[in-house]
């Protein structure tokens, strides 16, 4: 049985990661890179214990979330990349959080940066696939304006429901929503996010009339489910994992083709009768198009070794993140395939509307 990850456990996770990184051998330098400070732009809102502890609404539920909340996924990955690049380098690596416009604000900053490898993006499927199609005016083309420097992790999603909802399975949830058109809402970490897409695909697959509620980050959306302000959400596994045994939320299904080894008794959406809803997120490090191949290889080797070091890999897996193995070219092919798959779906579905066609 999976238990909630405490704040101390989260600190130990980062400690393990940093300990492994400190023991990595320094790879061959790519010329003089890095020649100065490297900036890693993270286009995601801060989401974690500090947000909730700073809230004026310190109810019992909020305290529960703050006690067990893991570090923000972007923070964990950003620090891994930071330590991997700066290891044995005399130049610092700065983490610049730049949220806004469904992650496109930060991505646009990197797309316009000098193509020398000193400004990088912690990008995800939301930044490189969903947001450009969703907004229609992101200001950048993921396929033309960026180079993949290093894939990082794959991240499954879970369908979570408020414990106040009188359902314990997905078929019961569907039956419940069908007789209450427009009365049930679902939350997500933001407009055009992976959770938003997953909710829309579920809604359209079984013709449910549900209302989407957008929040500023996954933790805020999960809090709304725990408080009963929203009925359900598709939550990233690392975010949902600490609360699987909570009295406030309930996991109904995993949105992947196979059951997750951390939650072997939890059925998939397909097992519950929903086909074509294999939804997952991923993260990678991207550079502006035109960065020298030698610099990209340097980043790929160093970051890949850091993420797939045995102890780091095990720590990430325990948190619900699956490190990506293999050449960046294979992952780049995946990004292209997802753009081909989801681009037409996002445009045709006109996400943000409520028609059930």
Secondary structure as UniProt FT lines:
FT   HELIX           7..22
FT   TURN            31..32
FT   STRAND          38..42
FT   HELIX           49..53
FT   HELIX           60..68
FT   HELIX           73..86
FT   TURN            87..88
FT   STRAND          93..97
FT   TURN            101..103
FT   HELIX           104..111
FT   STRAND          119..124
FT   HELIX           126..130
FT   HELIX           131..135
FT   HELIX           142..145
FT   STRAND          146..162
FT   TURN            163..164
FT   HELIX           170..178
FT   TURN            181..183
FT   STRAND          184..188
FT   TURN            191..192
FT   HELIX           194..205
FT   TURN            206..207
FT   STRAND          210..214
FT   HELIX           218..226
FT   TURN            227..228
FT   STRAND          232..236
FT   HELIX           237..241
FT   TURN            242..245
FT   STRAND          249..254
FT   HELIX           261..263
FT   TURN            264..265
FT   TURN            269..273
FT   STRAND          280..288
FT   TURN            289..290
FT   HELIX           293..307
FT   HELIX           310..319
FT   STRAND          322..323
FT   HELIX           328..349
FT   TURN            350..352
//
